[in-house]
Amino acid sequence: MGPGDPGQGPGWGFGAFTVVTVPVRLRDDLAGLPTYVAGRTVPGAVKLASNEMPLPPLPAVLTAVARAAEVGNRYPDIAVTTLTARLAEHHGVATARIAVGCGSVALCGQLVQAVCAPGDEVVYAWRSFEAYPIVTLTGHATAVPVPLTPEHVHDLDAMAAAITPRTRMVIVCNPNNPTGTAVGEDALRAFIARVPEDVLVVLDEAYREFVTDPDVPDGLGLAAEFDNVCVLRTFSKAHRLAGLRVGYAVGPAELAAALRGVSVPFSVSAPAQAAALAALDHLDELLADCAGAVTEVDRMTSALRTLGYEVPPSQANFVWLPLGTRAVGFAEHALENKVVVRAFDGSGVRVSAGTPEEVDLFLAAAGSFAR
């Protein structure tokens, strides 16, 4: 593959940005676009790098996908009508307040497009979800990252202080990816109250189904109370549909309409819509499997702390090891022991919950790492 091929370009990340002389003019600011680094899949190794559920989609979901694929020659429902109605019923909100998209990350990008003009600011914690700086820059906005606290939690006071007259959007990833930490209801409610009413607060709750701490709020309640709050959810994690790309936003009706307006037409495929509907039909079973993932997170946390690692409390389906400059070395050691984890160079390592056998393999690798 040559340097000018699509796989070497900027963005979602199959390599660093390469400057190539072409007759058309590209955006100058793309040279600074961060690269989204996906968790690697290595043949023969256990993959605990991408926060995926280790179980495949449910049989009923696979049946629904196969049936939808039979009419793959036809365009899907552009308005995602049936799934939107089902989500509205499930959450007890009006259909007008819901926008379904190609994963919650796509909706995050659509939010920047919908609320930000060139030069407007987006405030978010860092380290947090890797896509935030990418969707901010591609949406012509200015990123304002705010460091986490020493406990690896959102510093809501610092985030509130970072808001300026140019701020149009603030993102709170709760629980936070990649640290797994979460902020409680009182702190989050006080923070929202400090945000100007014309600034959108986005609560990214991709891991909501794994939360066990009763102090961590369901953002939908806050979205019902505050007119400037939007909640993002996904079918990629708890519902085991990461490869089918379905997510949704719940917020003010005007915002949801704007999200639909800036979306790529037909971006939510018919198999994806059918899979999400079938998953909702079997939600109890899926949530029971989420509880199994939480058990493995608790087991990893306890074992790693016993081994001497710092592990922040996680409310997601992964753990965070703030290893700093040793992060890459730890990941390489894990790979030598047939386990793929996600290293953030200079920051730490994120390890997803796998099956009990996969977790055993990872813990053995962690135990043999020279500390």
URTA-V908976 format. One record per pair of residues at least 24 apart in sequence whose ideal C-beta (glycine too) atoms are under 8 Angstrom apart, sorted by the first residue. I is the first residue (numbers start at 1). GAP is how many residues later the second one is. Records with the same first field share a line. If there is no record, write none. Layout:
I: GAP ; GAP
This chain:
10: 25
11: 24 ; 25 ; 123 ; 127
12: 24 ; 26 ; 122
13: 24 ; 25
29: 108
32: 105
33: 101 ; 104 ; 105
34: 96 ; 99 ; 100 ; 103
36: 94 ; 95 ; 98
37: 93 ; 305
39: 301 ; 303 ; 313
40: 300
41: 299
42: 293 ; 298
44: 294
45: 290 ; 293 ; 294 ; 295
46: 292 ; 293 ; 294 ; 308 ; 312 ; 315 ; 316
47: 293 ; 307
48: 291 ; 292 ; 293 ; 303 ; 304 ; 305 ; 306 ; 310 ; 314
49: 291 ; 292 ; 293 ; 301 ; 302 ; 303
50: 192 ; 292 ; 302
51: 126 ; 156 ; 186 ; 265 ; 266 ; 267 ; 299 ; 301
52: 184 ; 185 ; 188 ; 190 ; 300
53: 184 ; 185 ; 187 ; 189 ; 236 ; 237 ; 240 ; 264
54: 299 ; 300 ; 301 ; 304
55: 185 ; 234
56: 184
57: 183 ; 184 ; 218 ; 222
58: 182 ; 220 ; 221 ; 224 ; 227 ; 228
60: 218 ; 221 ; 222
61: 179 ; 180 ; 214 ; 217 ; 218 ; 221
63: 215
64: 207 ; 210 ; 211 ; 213 ; 214
65: 179 ; 206 ; 209 ; 210 ; 213
67: 207
68: 201 ; 202 ; 203 ; 205 ; 206 ; 207
69: 201 ; 202
71: 199
72: 198 ; 199
74: 196
75: 191
76: 190 ; 192 ; 193 ; 194 ; 196 ; 197
77: 193 ; 196
78: 187 ; 188
79: 181
80: 188 ; 193
82: 191 ; 195
83: 163 ; 185 ; 190 ; 193 ; 194
84: 164
86: 191 ; 194
87: 161 ; 193
90: 190
91: 129 ; 159
93: 127 ; 131 ; 157
94: 159
96: 157 ; 160 ; 161
97: 153 ; 154 ; 155 ; 156 ; 159
98: 150 ; 151 ; 152 ; 158
99: 149 ; 150 ; 152 ; 157 ; 158 ; 160 ; 161 ; 164
100: 146 ; 147 ; 148 ; 168 ; 173
101: 145 ; 146 ; 147 ; 148 ; 158 ; 162 ; 166 ; 167
102: 143 ; 144 ; 145 ; 162 ; 165 ; 166 ; 170
103: 131 ; 133 ; 142 ; 143 ; 144
104: 100 ; 102 ; 128 ; 129 ; 130 ; 132 ; 143 ; 144 ; 145
105: 24 ; 26 ; 30 ; 142
106: 139 ; 141 ; 157 ; 158 ; 161
107: 125 ; 140 ; 141 ; 142 ; 152
108: 24 ; 27 ; 63 ; 94 ; 96 ; 124
109: 26 ; 29 ; 30
110: 149 ; 152 ; 153
111: 58 ; 89 ; 91 ; 119 ; 138 ; 144 ; 148
112: 24 ; 26 ; 27 ; 29 ; 57
113: 26 ; 149
114: 141 ; 144 ; 145 ; 147 ; 148
115: 53 ; 54 ; 85 ; 140 ; 143
116: 24 ; 25 ; 52 ; 53
117: 51
119: 47
120: 46 ; 47 ; 48 ; 49
121: 43 ; 45 ; 46 ; 47 ; 48
122: 45 ; 46 ; 47 ; 48 ; 49
123: 36 ; 39 ; 40 ; 44 ; 46 ; 47 ; 48
124: 35 ; 46 ; 47 ; 48 ; 49
125: 29 ; 30 ; 34 ; 46 ; 47 ; 48 ; 51
127: 51 ; 52 ; 217 ; 220 ; 221
128: 43 ; 45 ; 48 ; 49 ; 50
129: 44 ; 47 ; 48 ; 49 ; 75
132: 39 ; 41
141: 27 ; 28
142: 24
148: 28 ; 31 ; 33
151: 30 ; 161
152: 24 ; 27 ; 29 ; 160 ; 168 ; 170
153: 26 ; 28 ; 29 ; 30 ; 159
154: 27 ; 29
156: 27 ; 31 ; 32 ; 34 ; 35
159: 32
160: 31 ; 34 ; 35
163: 32 ; 33 ; 36
167: 29 ; 32
168: 31 ; 32
169: 30 ; 31 ; 32 ; 33
170: 25 ; 29 ; 30 ; 31 ; 32
171: 31 ; 33
172: 29 ; 30 ; 31 ; 32
173: 31 ; 33
174: 29 ; 30 ; 31 ; 42 ; 45
175: 32 ; 33 ; 35 ; 36 ; 41 ; 139 ; 140 ; 141
176: 140
177: 29 ; 30 ; 139 ; 141 ; 173
178: 140 ; 142 ; 164 ; 166 ; 170 ; 172
179: 133 ; 135 ; 141 ; 143 ; 169
180: 27 ; 117 ; 132 ; 133 ; 134 ; 135 ; 136 ; 138 ; 139 ; 140
181: 131 ; 132 ; 133 ; 134 ; 139
182: 29 ; 31 ; 34 ; 133
183: 33
184: 29 ; 31 ; 32 ; 33
185: 30 ; 31 ; 32
186: 29
188: 29 ; 34
189: 28 ; 33
192: 30 ; 34 ; 36 ; 37
195: 33
197: 30 ; 31
198: 30
199: 29
200: 28 ; 29 ; 30 ; 51 ; 55
201: 25 ; 27 ; 28 ; 29
202: 27 ; 28 ; 29 ; 30
203: 26 ; 27 ; 28 ; 29
204: 28
205: 26 ; 27 ; 28
206: 26 ; 27 ; 28 ; 30 ; 31 ; 41
207: 30 ; 31 ; 108 ; 109 ; 110
208: 25 ; 30
209: 28 ; 29 ; 77 ; 78 ; 81
210: 27 ; 28 ; 80 ; 83 ; 84 ; 87 ; 105 ; 106 ; 107
211: 104 ; 105
212: 82 ; 103
213: 102
216: 99
220: 30
223: 27 ; 28
227: 25
228: 24
230: 25
235: 40 ; 41 ; 44
237: 80
238: 48 ; 49 ; 52
239: 37 ; 40 ; 47
240: 39 ; 46 ; 49
241: 31 ; 34 ; 35 ; 38
244: 25 ; 27 ; 28 ; 31 ; 32
245: 24 ; 27
246: 26 ; 27 ; 29 ; 30
290: 27
293: 24 ; 60
294: 59
296: 57 ; 58 ; 59 ; 60 ; 63
297: 56
299: 60
300: 51 ; 53 ; 59 ; 62 ; 63
303: 60 ; 63
304: 59 ; 62
307: 59 ; 60 ; 64
308: 63
309: 57 ; 62
317: 35 ; 36
318: 32 ; 33 ; 34 ; 35
319: 31 ; 32 ; 34
320: 28 ; 29 ; 30
321: 27 ; 28 ; 29 ; 30
322: 25 ; 26
323: 25 ; 26
324: 24
330: 36 ; 39
333: 32 ; 35 ; 36
334: 28 ; 31 ; 32 ; 35
336: 29
337: 24 ; 27 ; 28 ; 31
338: 27
339: 26
